[in-house]
Amino acid sequence: MKYLKKPSWHINEKEITPKEIFDKRRNFIKLGAASVIASSSIVELLAKEQLPIKDLNFIKDKNPNNLELNSYEQITSYNNFYEFTTSKERVKNMAHTLDTNGWKISIDGLVEKEFEIDFDDLIKKFTLHERIYRFRCVEGWSMVVPWIGIKLSDFIKYARPNSKAKHIRFETLLDDDIFPDQANMLFPAIDYPYVEGLRLDEAMNELSILAVGLYGSKMPKQNGSPIRLIVPWKYGFKSIKSISKISFVEKEPLNTWQKSNPKEYGFYANVNPNVDHPRWSQKKERVLGKFFKQNTLMYNGYEKEVSHLYKGMDLKKYF
């Protein structure tokens, strides 16, 4: 199996995975599956069709900062996905309507040539990376997730934006047969389709990925199947789910929550314990499954990797 040189945010895998689970993982890899087995219920996962990602190029990156993984159950049972419901607990049981068969992604805007690509064809073109990241919601809760994904920088090079492209815009699928809240004509939770964006240099950062799975298996529907953005130094609403369109643009995109309430949600949404949300403090967070809150870290703990992107900027203004 191929390994990359350790970047600064990596740690020893054995420090976060119990030995018996670590050994199971090694045995499973020998059978041809590239995954992290952090639960004894692998048979249960397979029964749920959370099939291991195999027959694809895969690199297992080491785990950052001595992080303790949340369980598969925690990660997949507490989700914001307003296209289904505003209830985090109900999403899991409603997401069965998300049909990802034949999923296509359109790429347009300031590129050499606009095109559409089938999701299954897309992931075969790239090396998949396992990345264990902190995930911090703007609401004050957090978790640690072992994502499987494509480096966003690799995808951008493949898309071939031209020199005028300064930002990248993402859009969630618009389909009211799949997403019940999109069919709500009177009181939808938000304006649809859901839109997010990054500066191109943010998107090219080593940490940015297009996630296609977690815990070594395909992405669960409630977590944004089949493909979602992950930018771990930003609040979770930046990590748009179920992407169907990616556009390269010159001007800064107006993201959904900024459009909804610009006084509370900015374009950047960098995790910053020194800048409170107007209605609550951002100094602490509650990790799923833990009773006591912990201090929130600047840039969610990835300050060394991303702070240079915002040098000289007023982070209270560009929040």
C-alpha positions as CSV (number, residue, x, y, z in Angstrom):
1,M,0.0,0.0,0.0
2,K,1.3,3.5,-0.9
3,Y,1.9,6.1,1.8
4,L,2.6,9.8,1.6
5,K,5.2,11.8,3.5
6,K,3.6,12.9,6.8
7,P,2.3,16.4,6.8
8,S,2.4,18.5,10.0
9,W,-1.0,17.5,11.2
10,H,-0.5,13.7,11.2
11,I,-0.1,11.5,14.3
12,N,0.5,7.9,15.0
13,E,-2.6,5.8,14.2
14,K,-2.1,3.5,17.2
15,E,-2.6,6.5,19.5
16,I,-6.3,6.8,18.6
17,T,-7.3,3.2,17.7
18,P,-7.6,0.4,20.3
19,K,-5.2,-2.4,19.6
20,E,-7.8,-5.1,18.9
21,I,-9.5,-2.8,16.4
22,F,-6.2,-1.8,14.9
23,D,-5.4,-5.5,14.3
24,K,-8.8,-6.1,12.7
25,R,-8.1,-3.2,10.4
26,R,-4.8,-4.7,9.3
27,N,-6.4,-8.1,8.7
28,F,-9.2,-6.4,6.7
29,I,-6.8,-4.5,4.5
30,K,-5.0,-7.8,3.7
31,L,-8.4,-8.9,2.2
32,G,-8.3,-6.0,-0.2
33,A,-10.3,-3.3,1.6
34,A,-8.8,0.0,2.5
35,S,-10.7,1.2,5.5
36,V,-10.5,2.1,9.2
37,I,-12.4,-0.4,11.3
38,A,-13.2,1.6,14.4
39,S,-16.2,-0.6,15.4
40,S,-16.6,-4.3,16.0
41,S,-19.9,-4.3,14.0
42,I,-18.3,-4.4,10.6
43,V,-20.8,-7.1,9.6
44,E,-23.6,-4.8,10.5
45,L,-22.1,-2.0,8.3
46,L,-21.9,-4.4,5.4
47,A,-25.5,-5.5,5.9
48,K,-26.4,-1.8,5.7
49,E,-24.7,-1.7,2.3
50,Q,-22.0,0.6,3.7
51,L,-19.6,-1.3,1.4
52,P,-15.9,-0.8,1.8
53,I,-14.3,1.3,-0.9
54,K,-12.1,-1.0,-2.9
55,D,-10.7,-1.4,-6.4
56,L,-9.8,2.3,-6.3
57,N,-6.5,4.1,-5.7
58,F,-6.3,4.7,-2.0
59,I,-3.8,6.4,0.4
60,K,-4.1,6.0,4.1
61,D,-3.0,9.3,5.7
62,K,-2.1,9.2,9.3
63,N,-4.4,10.8,11.9
64,P,-3.9,14.3,13.1
65,N,-3.4,15.7,16.6
66,N,-4.1,12.6,18.7
67,L,-7.8,12.8,17.9
68,E,-10.4,10.4,19.4
69,L,-12.8,9.2,16.8
70,N,-16.5,9.5,17.2
71,S,-18.4,6.3,16.6
72,Y,-20.1,5.5,13.3
73,E,-23.4,5.7,15.0
74,Q,-22.8,9.1,16.4
75,I,-21.5,10.5,13.1
76,T,-24.5,9.2,11.1
77,S,-27.3,9.9,13.6
78,Y,-26.8,13.6,14.3
79,N,-26.8,15.7,11.1
80,N,-27.9,19.0,9.7
81,F,-29.5,18.4,6.3
82,Y,-32.2,21.0,5.9
83,E,-33.3,19.6,2.6
84,F,-34.9,16.8,4.6
85,T,-35.7,18.4,8.0
86,T,-34.4,20.8,10.6
87,S,-34.3,17.9,13.1
88,K,-30.8,16.5,13.4
89,E,-32.1,13.2,14.8
90,R,-34.8,12.6,12.1
91,V,-32.6,13.0,9.1
92,K,-31.2,9.5,9.3
93,N,-34.7,8.0,8.9
94,M,-35.8,10.3,6.2
95,A,-32.7,10.2,3.9
96,H,-33.8,7.0,2.2
97,T,-35.5,9.2,-0.5
98,L,-32.0,10.3,-1.7
99,D,-31.5,8.3,-4.8
100,T,-27.8,8.6,-5.9
101,N,-27.9,6.1,-8.8
102,G,-26.6,7.7,-11.9
103,W,-25.5,10.8,-10.0
104,K,-23.9,13.4,-12.2
105,I,-21.9,16.6,-11.5
106,S,-21.7,19.5,-13.9
107,I,-18.6,21.7,-14.0
108,D,-19.0,25.1,-15.6
109,G,-18.0,28.7,-15.5
110,L,-14.4,29.9,-16.0
111,V,-12.9,26.6,-17.2
112,E,-11.3,25.5,-20.5
113,K,-14.3,23.4,-21.3
114,E,-17.5,22.9,-19.4
115,F,-18.5,19.3,-18.9
116,E,-20.6,16.8,-16.9
117,I,-19.3,13.7,-15.3
118,D,-20.8,10.7,-13.7
119,F,-19.9,10.3,-10.0
120,D,-18.8,6.7,-10.4
121,D,-16.5,7.7,-13.2
122,L,-15.2,10.7,-11.2
123,I,-13.9,8.8,-8.2
124,K,-12.1,6.3,-10.5
125,K,-10.0,9.1,-11.8
126,F,-8.4,10.1,-8.5
127,T,-6.6,8.7,-5.5
128,L,-8.8,8.5,-2.5
129,H,-7.3,9.7,0.8
130,E,-8.4,8.9,4.4
131,R,-8.5,12.0,6.4
132,I,-9.4,12.1,10.1
133,Y,-10.6,15.7,10.8
134,R,-12.3,17.7,13.5
135,F,-15.7,18.8,12.5
136,R,-17.1,21.9,14.3
137,C,-20.6,23.1,13.8
138,V,-21.4,26.8,14.1
139,E,-24.1,25.7,16.6
140,G,-21.4,24.7,19.1
141,W,-21.2,20.9,18.8
142,S,-18.4,19.0,17.2
143,M,-17.2,15.5,16.3
144,V,-14.1,13.7,14.8
145,V,-14.7,11.9,11.5
146,P,-12.6,9.6,9.4
147,W,-13.5,10.9,5.9
148,I,-12.6,9.2,2.7
149,G,-12.2,11.7,-0.2
150,I,-10.5,13.3,-3.1
151,K,-8.1,16.2,-2.6
152,L,-10.0,19.2,-3.9
153,S,-6.7,20.5,-5.4
154,D,-6.5,17.4,-7.6
155,F,-10.1,17.9,-8.8
156,I,-9.4,21.6,-9.6
157,K,-6.4,20.7,-11.7
158,Y,-8.6,18.2,-13.5
159,A,-11.3,20.8,-14.1
160,R,-8.7,23.2,-15.6
161,P,-10.0,26.7,-14.6
162,N,-8.6,29.6,-16.5
163,S,-6.7,32.6,-15.0
164,K,-9.9,34.6,-14.4
165,A,-11.2,32.1,-11.9
166,K,-10.7,33.4,-8.3
167,H,-13.5,31.5,-6.5
168,I,-15.2,28.1,-6.7
169,R,-19.0,27.8,-6.2
170,F,-20.8,24.6,-5.1
171,E,-24.5,23.7,-5.4
172,T,-26.5,21.0,-3.8
173,L,-28.9,19.0,-6.0
174,L,-32.3,20.7,-6.6
175,D,-34.9,17.9,-6.7
176,D,-38.1,18.2,-4.7
177,D,-38.9,14.5,-5.3
178,I,-35.8,13.6,-3.3
179,F,-35.7,16.4,-0.8
180,P,-39.1,17.1,1.0
181,D,-38.2,20.6,2.3
182,Q,-37.5,21.7,-1.3
183,A,-41.1,20.8,-2.1
184,N,-42.3,23.1,0.8
185,M,-43.7,26.0,-1.2
186,L,-44.9,28.0,1.9
187,F,-42.3,27.8,4.6
188,P,-39.0,26.2,3.4
189,A,-36.2,26.1,6.0
190,I,-33.8,27.9,3.6
191,D,-33.7,29.2,0.0
192,Y,-32.8,26.4,-2.4
193,P,-30.6,25.2,-4.0
194,Y,-28.0,25.3,-1.2
195,V,-24.9,27.2,-2.3
196,E,-21.4,27.4,-0.8
197,G,-18.1,28.8,-2.0
198,L,-14.4,29.1,-1.4
199,R,-11.6,31.3,-2.5
200,L,-9.5,29.4,-5.0
201,D,-6.5,29.4,-2.7
202,E,-8.6,28.0,0.1
203,A,-9.8,25.3,-2.2
204,M,-6.3,24.4,-3.2
205,N,-5.2,24.0,0.4
206,E,-4.0,20.5,1.3
207,L,-6.8,20.0,3.9
208,S,-9.7,20.6,1.5
209,I,-11.3,17.5,0.2
210,L,-14.4,16.3,-1.7
211,A,-15.5,13.5,0.7
212,V,-17.1,10.4,-0.8
213,G,-17.2,8.2,2.3
214,L,-16.5,7.8,6.0
215,Y,-15.1,4.9,8.1
216,G,-13.8,3.3,4.9
217,S,-17.3,3.0,3.4
218,K,-19.4,5.0,0.9
219,M,-21.0,8.2,2.2
220,P,-24.2,7.6,4.1
221,K,-27.2,9.5,2.7
222,Q,-27.8,11.6,5.8
223,N,-24.2,12.7,5.7
224,G,-24.4,14.1,2.2
225,S,-24.1,11.2,-0.2
226,P,-22.6,10.7,-2.7
227,I,-20.1,13.6,-2.5
228,R,-19.7,16.6,-0.2
229,L,-17.2,19.3,0.6
230,I,-15.0,19.1,3.7
231,V,-13.0,22.1,4.8
232,P,-12.1,21.3,8.4
233,W,-11.0,24.8,9.6
234,K,-14.4,26.2,8.8
235,Y,-17.8,25.8,10.5
236,G,-19.7,22.8,9.2
237,F,-22.2,24.7,7.1
238,K,-19.4,25.4,4.6
239,S,-19.1,21.7,3.9
240,I,-22.0,21.5,1.5
241,K,-23.6,18.1,0.9
242,S,-24.9,16.2,-2.1
243,I,-23.0,18.3,-4.7
244,S,-24.4,18.4,-8.2
245,K,-22.8,21.5,-9.6
246,I,-19.3,23.0,-9.3
247,S,-18.7,26.4,-10.9
248,F,-15.5,28.4,-11.3
249,V,-16.2,32.1,-11.0
250,E,-14.4,35.4,-10.6
251,K,-16.5,37.1,-7.9
252,E,-17.1,35.8,-4.4
253,P,-20.2,33.6,-4.4
254,L,-23.1,34.5,-2.1
255,N,-23.5,31.4,0.1
256,T,-26.9,30.3,1.4
257,W,-26.5,31.3,5.1
258,Q,-24.9,34.6,4.3
259,K,-27.8,35.3,2.0
260,S,-30.2,34.3,4.7
261,N,-28.7,36.4,7.5
262,P,-25.5,38.3,6.7
263,K,-25.2,39.7,10.2
264,E,-24.8,36.2,11.6
265,Y,-23.1,34.2,8.8
266,G,-20.2,35.5,6.7
267,F,-18.6,34.1,3.6
268,Y,-15.5,32.8,5.3
269,A,-17.0,31.0,8.4
270,N,-13.6,30.2,9.8
271,V,-13.7,28.6,13.3
272,N,-12.7,31.4,15.6
273,P,-13.3,31.3,19.4
274,N,-12.5,35.0,19.6
275,V,-15.5,36.0,17.4
276,D,-18.8,35.0,18.9
277,H,-22.0,34.3,17.0
278,P,-24.4,37.2,17.7
279,R,-26.6,34.8,19.7
280,W,-24.0,32.6,21.5
281,S,-20.4,32.2,22.4
282,Q,-18.0,30.3,20.2
283,K,-15.3,29.8,22.9
284,K,-16.4,26.3,23.7
285,E,-17.9,23.3,22.0
286,R,-19.6,20.0,23.0
287,V,-18.1,16.9,21.4
288,L,-20.9,14.4,20.6
289,G,-20.9,11.7,23.3
290,K,-19.1,13.8,25.9
291,F,-20.7,15.6,28.9
292,F,-18.3,18.4,29.5
293,K,-17.5,21.1,26.9
294,Q,-14.0,21.7,25.6
295,N,-12.3,24.9,24.4
296,T,-12.6,25.6,20.7
297,L,-9.3,26.0,18.9
298,M,-8.5,28.7,16.4
299,Y,-9.2,27.5,12.9
300,N,-10.5,24.3,14.6
301,G,-6.9,23.3,15.4
302,Y,-5.5,23.8,11.9
303,E,-4.0,27.2,12.4
304,K,-0.5,26.2,11.3
305,E,-1.9,24.9,8.0
306,V,-4.3,27.7,7.0
307,S,-3.6,31.0,8.9
308,H,-1.4,32.3,6.1
309,L,-4.5,32.4,3.9
310,Y,-5.9,35.2,6.0
311,K,-2.7,37.2,6.8
312,G,-3.5,40.9,7.3
313,M,-7.3,40.4,7.2
314,D,-9.6,41.7,9.9
315,L,-11.2,38.4,11.1
316,K,-14.0,40.2,12.8
317,K,-14.9,41.9,9.6
318,Y,-14.3,38.9,7.3
319,F,-16.0,36.3,9.6
